Amino acid sequence: MSGTKKIKTALVSVFHKDGLEEILAKLHADGVKFLSTGGTQQFIEELGYPCQKVEDVTTYPSILGGRVKTLHPKVFGGILGRRELAEDKAQMAQYDIPEIDLVIVDLYPFEQTVASGASEADIIEKIDIGGISLIRAGAKNFNDVVIVPSKAEYPVLLHILNEKGAETDLSDRRLLATRAFGVSSRYDAAIHEWFTR
């Protein structure tokens, strides 16, 4: 397992966009390319940064009322592909899968939706599928990928960017992966609790 990795491409897809501006500015200044969906893509472009649509990579639009946007082999292959494995690199080249080095994502506000007294249908729609999958994929492949699973971790990423530019050490990526699995486990626990009421 190699240590330092350069961030070249970042997938950014967030529900809460506040606090993202400084991170995007730093990443852009370091030459990082952005890949995004819907409202986040529009947010990035309004800040003046070029941003490729996920659907241009996957050749699929957002479908099923937004339930399926990022769930595609070209996205998950780009996150889960092991850079040191020749077989993975060959398959990524064969299927034109881009390497994704940084994933900044958060989850639909499930607990807040429950607390608001929303209907069961609205609560069900706030069970995140794509986001939680991106978090788990990025955390699993922490050897190659930086995962930022909520805005609570923005200061961690910002500190790394200020100290090292768009490069991370294995210890940085492992720390964020640990936090990512904490986020996913708490989220699933909240959903489980709601279902068992």
C-alpha positions in Angstrom: 0.0 0.0 0.0 1.5 3.3 -1.1 1.2 6.4 1.1 0.8 9.8 -0.5 -1.8 10.2 -3.2 -2.7 13.2 -5.4 -6.3 14.3 -5.8 -7.0 14.8 -9.5 -10.7 14.2 -9.7 -13.4 14.9 -7.1 -17.0 13.8 -7.0 -19.0 16.3 -5.1 -22.7 15.6 -4.5 -24.2 17.1 -1.3 -27.6 18.0 0.2 -26.1 20.8 2.4 -23.9 23.1 0.3 -22.9 25.6 3.1 -19.2 25.6 4.0 -18.2 24.1 0.6 -16.9 27.3 -1.0 -13.5 27.4 0.6 -12.9 23.7 -0.1 -13.9 24.0 -3.8 -11.6 27.1 -4.2 -8.6 25.2 -2.8 -9.3 22.2 -4.9 -9.7 24.2 -8.1 -6.5 26.2 -7.4 -4.7 22.8 -7.2 -6.1 21.7 -10.5 -8.6 19.2 -9.3 -11.4 18.4 -11.8 -15.0 18.4 -10.5 -17.7 15.8 -11.2 -21.2 16.4 -9.9 -25.0 16.0 -10.0 -28.0 18.3 -10.2 -28.0 21.1 -7.7 -24.4 20.6 -6.6 -23.2 20.8 -10.1 -25.1 24.1 -10.6 -23.7 25.4 -7.3 -20.1 24.6 -8.4 -20.6 26.3 -11.8 -22.1 29.4 -10.3 -18.9 29.7 -8.3 -17.1 29.9 -11.6 -15.6 26.4 -11.7 -15.9 23.9 -14.6 -17.8 20.8 -13.6 -18.6 17.7 -15.5 -22.0 16.1 -15.1 -22.1 12.6 -13.7 -24.6 11.8 -16.4 -22.1 12.7 -19.1 -19.8 10.0 -17.6 -22.5 7.4 -17.1 -24.6 8.3 -20.2 -27.7 7.9 -18.0 -29.8 10.8 -16.7 -31.1 11.0 -13.2 -34.0 8.6 -13.1 -36.9 7.4 -11.0 -37.6 10.8 -9.5 -33.9 11.3 -8.5 -33.7 7.9 -6.7 -31.0 6.8 -9.2 -28.2 9.3 -10.1 -24.8 8.0 -9.1 -25.5 4.3 -8.9 -23.5 3.2 -11.9 -20.4 1.1 -12.6 -18.5 4.1 -14.1 -19.0 6.0 -10.8 -18.4 3.1 -8.4 -15.7 1.6 -10.6 -13.9 4.9 -10.4 -14.1 4.9 -6.6 -13.5 1.2 -5.9 -10.8 0.6 -8.6 -7.5 -0.4 -6.9 -4.8 1.7 -8.5 -2.0 -0.7 -7.7 -3.8 -3.7 -9.3 -3.0 -4.1 -13.0 -6.2 -6.1 -13.6 -8.3 -3.2 -12.1 -6.4 -0.6 -14.1 -6.9 -2.6 -17.3 -10.7 -3.0 -16.7 -11.0 0.7 -15.9 -9.3 1.5 -19.2 -11.3 -1.1 -21.1 -14.7 0.4 -19.8 -13.5 4.0 -19.9 -13.9 4.4 -16.1 -12.4 7.6 -14.7 -10.4 7.5 -11.4 -12.2 9.3 -8.7 -9.8 10.3 -5.9 -12.0 12.4 -3.6 -15.7 11.9 -2.7 -17.5 14.7 -0.9 -21.0 13.6 -0.1 -23.6 13.9 2.6 -26.9 12.1 3.3 -30.5 13.1 3.0 -31.7 14.5 6.4 -33.6 11.4 7.5 -33.7 12.2 11.3 -34.7 15.8 10.7 -37.5 14.6 8.4 -38.8 12.2 11.0 -38.6 14.9 13.7 -40.6 17.3 11.6 -43.6 15.0 11.7 -43.5 14.3 8.0 -45.6 11.6 6.3 -44.3 8.1 6.0 -44.0 8.5 2.2 -41.8 11.6 2.7 -39.7 9.8 5.4 -39.1 6.9 3.1 -37.9 9.2 0.3 -35.3 10.6 2.8 -33.6 7.2 3.1 -30.4 7.8 1.2 -29.2 5.1 -1.2 -26.7 6.7 -3.5 -25.0 8.8 -0.8 -24.6 5.9 1.7 -23.2 3.7 -1.1 -20.7 6.4 -2.1 -19.6 6.8 1.5 -19.1 3.1 2.0 -17.3 2.7 -1.4 -14.9 5.6 -0.7 -14.2 4.4 2.8 -13.6 0.8 1.7 -11.0 2.0 -0.9 -9.3 4.4 1.5 -6.0 3.2 0.2 -6.7 5.3 -2.9 -9.7 7.5 -2.1 -10.4 10.4 0.2 -14.0 10.2 1.6 -15.7 13.3 3.2 -19.0 11.9 4.5 -20.6 15.0 5.9 -20.0 18.7 6.4 -18.7 17.9 9.9 -15.5 16.7 8.2 -15.0 19.8 6.0 -12.6 21.3 8.5 -10.5 18.0 8.4 -10.2 18.2 4.6 -9.6 21.9 4.7 -6.7 21.4 7.1 -5.2 18.8 4.8 -5.5 21.1 1.8 -4.0 24.0 3.6 -1.1 21.8 4.9 -0.3 19.7 1.9 -2.3 20.9 -1.1 -4.3 18.3 -3.0 -2.3 15.4 -1.6 -3.2 13.0 1.2 -1.3 10.5 3.3 -2.7 7.0 4.1 -3.2 8.1 7.7 -5.4 11.0 6.4 -7.5 8.7 4.3 -7.8 6.1 7.0 -9.0 8.8 9.5 -11.7 10.0 7.1 -12.7 6.4 6.3 -13.1 5.7 10.0 -15.4 8.8 10.3 -17.3 7.7 7.3 -18.2 4.3 8.7 -19.3 6.2 11.9 -21.6 8.3 9.8 -23.0 5.4 7.9 -23.6 3.3 11.0 -25.4 6.1 12.9 -27.5 6.8 9.8 -28.6 3.1 9.5 -29.2 2.9 13.2 -31.6 5.9 13.0 -33.5 4.3 10.1 -33.6 1.0 11.9 -35.0 2.7 15.0 -37.7 4.4 13.0 -38.8 1.1 11.4 -38.9 -0.7 14.7 -41.2 1.9 16.4 
